[in-house]
Structure formats: structure tokens, C-alpha cells
């Protein structure tokens, strides 16, 4: 069994139905699929904090940006970590309280 490269994209979308964050991936050269979609009232702030940490650590590349969306290409290694963190936020009643834990998670320090 050979392991193919996995590509992950983090996308912030604005729409009339509400803002959302999407995590897309194409695993083993399959067509790109939405792996996770979250929304809510503080979703823009959450995305900005995640983007800030990933830019500081040089773990993302901006793929495209428009008035309604921002697409970021994630390094292959951190795609699953970002996905796990987004699942944690999605299930939380207070997602903003989890933001301080994101940077130590990405650095692999204590979590």
C-alpha cells in the first residue's frame, strides 16, 4: 500500500446564509471533498485567529482571496490537526474559549 500525498485547504466563505469555515481535502488523488463545515456567530474571529497562528508558523499559503472568500492551502502535516481542532470547536458551546489552545496544539508542545 503506497501513501499518496494529501492536500488540505482551509476556506472562509461569506454568504447570505451566514459565514462558514470549510476544510477540504483530496486524499489519495481523489476529487477534492468537503471534510468539515462549521458556522456560527463568531466564525470570522475564529478563522482570523487560526489564520494568524498558521501564518506566524509559516504553515499556510494563500491560494486566493476575494470579497466573499479566502482560500488557504495548508501544509500536509497539519491538515489533520486543524481538522481535529475544528471538530472540537464545532462541538463546543463556547468556541472562542478554545482559541488559546490552538498554537500549542500546532507546535506539539503539550497536547
SVG drawing of the C-alpha trace seen along z (x, -y; Angstrom):
<svg xmlns="http://www.w3.org/2000/svg" viewBox="-29 -42 36 44">
<polyline fill="none" stroke="black" stroke-width="0.4" points="0.0,0.0 1.5,-3.3 0.7,-6.5 -0.2,-9.3 0.1,-13.0 -2.9,-14.6 -3.8,-18.2 -5.9,-20.3 -7.5,-23.7 -9.0,-25.9 -11.7,-28.2 -13.6,-31.1 -16.8,-31.9 -19.3,-34.7 -22.8,-34.2 -26.4,-35.3 -27.0,-32.1 -24.1,-33.0 -20.3,-32.8 -18.6,-29.4 -15.3,-27.7 -14.7,-24.7 -11.9,-22.2 -11.4,-20.5 -9.1,-17.7 -8.2,-15.4 -6.9,-12.2 -5.0,-9.7 -5.6,-11.8 -9.3,-11.6 -11.5,-14.6 -11.5,-17.3 -14.2,-16.9 -15.6,-19.0 -14.4,-17.2 -15.8,-19.6 -18.0,-22.7 -18.7,-24.9 -20.6,-28.2 -21.8,-30.4 -21.8,-34.0 -18.1,-34.1 -16.8,-32.2 -14.9,-35.1 -13.0,-35.7 -12.1,-32.0 -10.9,-31.9 -8.8,-35.0 -7.1,-33.6 -6.4,-30.3 -5.0,-32.1 -2.8,-34.3 -1.2,-31.4 -0.6,-29.4 0.9,-32.4 3.3,-33.1 4.4,-29.4 4.7,-29.6 2.3,-26.6 0.0,-28.0 0.0,-29.6 -2.8,-32.0 -4.3,-30.4 -6.9,-33.0 -8.8,-35.8 -12.0,-37.7 -14.6,-39.8 -16.6,-36.6 -13.9,-34.0 -10.4,-33.4 -8.7,-30.1 -5.6,-28.9 -3.5,-25.9 -2.4,-24.0 0.9,-22.1 0.2,-18.4 1.3,-17.6 -1.1,-20.0 -4.3,-19.4 -5.5,-16.6 -4.6,-18.7 -6.6,-21.7 -9.5,-19.4 -9.4,-17.9 -9.4,-21.4 -12.3,-22.5 -14.3,-19.4 -13.6,-20.4 -14.8,-24.0 -17.8,-22.7 -19.0,-20.7 -18.3,-23.4 -20.8,-25.8 -18.1,-28.4 -15.8,-28.0 -13.8,-31.2 -12.5,-29.8 -10.6,-27.1 -8.6,-29.6 -5.7,-29.9 -5.1,-26.1 -4.6,-26.1 -1.0,-27.4 0.3,-24.8 -1.5,-22.1 0.1,-23.0 3.5,-23.3 3.1,-19.8 4.1,-21.2 1.7,-19.8 -1.4,-18.5"/>
</svg>
